[in-house]
Amino acid sequence: MGAPVKIVDLAKDLITLSGYIPDIDIPIKFTGLRPGEKLYEELLSAEDGKNATSHKKIFTASLKTIPKEQIDSYIKELLSLKHAEEIITTLQKIVPTYNPNRIEE
């Protein structure tokens, strides 16, 4: 994958490569995280479990599988619901690690 790159450095490079001067010709605006946006990405969660392979830097996940019939049942249940809170509660039953971003109205 390569070394991590700061987004601000990437933005400055793109502005410079386009022939402009960062923060003079084109301002860089920091807006913060938006609802649902992650600060970092997890490749494997603790719930997935990780198994070592013959290579010390490569792991595999032990993912749980759900039978197709059960998925169909969950989808039918979700389609029958009308209120956001009922849908969120049902999604949390299906995916216990689901943590919704609740936007206040």
N, C-alpha and C positions, 0 to 999 in steps of 0.2 A: 504494500500500500504506500510506503514512503513516509517521510517525516511529516508531522502535523504542520499546517500553515495557518497563521492567524488570518482571519477574514479581513481585518483592517489592513494588513500588509498586502493581501491579494487585491483589495480595492485600490490601494495606493499604486501598486504596480500597473493595474489596468488603466488607471487615470493617466499615469506617466506615459505608458506605451501608446496611449491615444493622443499624445501631444499636449496634454494639459498639466497643470500644476495642482496636486492635491491640496485641498483646503483653501485654495485661492480661486482657481477657475471652477472647480467642482468641490462643494463641501461634502464631507463625510458625516452622516448623521447617525448617532447611536440611538436606537429606538427601544432596546430591551427585548425581552422574550414576549412573544404573542401567545395567546391561549393555545395550549396543546403543543407548543414548541419545546423541544428538549434542549437542555444545556449540554448533555453528553449522551453518547449512544452506548448501550450495553450490547455486546455481541452475544453473551450468554448470561442468563440470570441464574441466581442461586437455585431457583425452582427447577430449572432445566437439568441441573446436574452436569458435571463434566467428567468425561472419561479420557484418560491419557491414551496416547497412541505411541507408536514406536519412535516418533519424533518428539523431542522435549517441548517444542513450541506449538504443537498441533493437538487440539482436543476435539472430541465429538460430544454432542449433546444427547442426553437421554430424554427425548420428548415424549410426552403422553399422547396417545392417539385416542380419538373419539370416534366410535362407530358412526357410519353414515346415517343410520336410522335416528340416532340421538341428535345429530346435527340438524336433520330434517325437523325433528320435534322442536328443537330450540328455535329454529327459524319460524315455524308456524306459530309458536307462542309469542315471539317478538312481533310478528305481523298482526297479531290480535290485540296488542296493547296500544293504548291511545295517549297515555300521559308519559312525559319524559322521565319522571321519577320511577314509574313502573318498568320502563325500558332499561334504565340504569341499574335498578335492582336485579333484573333478570340477567343483564350482561355480567354483573358481578357474580351471580350464581354460576354462570357458564365459564367465566374467566376470573378466578379468585384474585388475581393480581391486578385486575383492571381498576384504575383509579381515575375517575373522570375529572376533568376540569369543569367545575361548576361556575358558570358565568352568571353573576347576579343581574337581575333585570330591574 
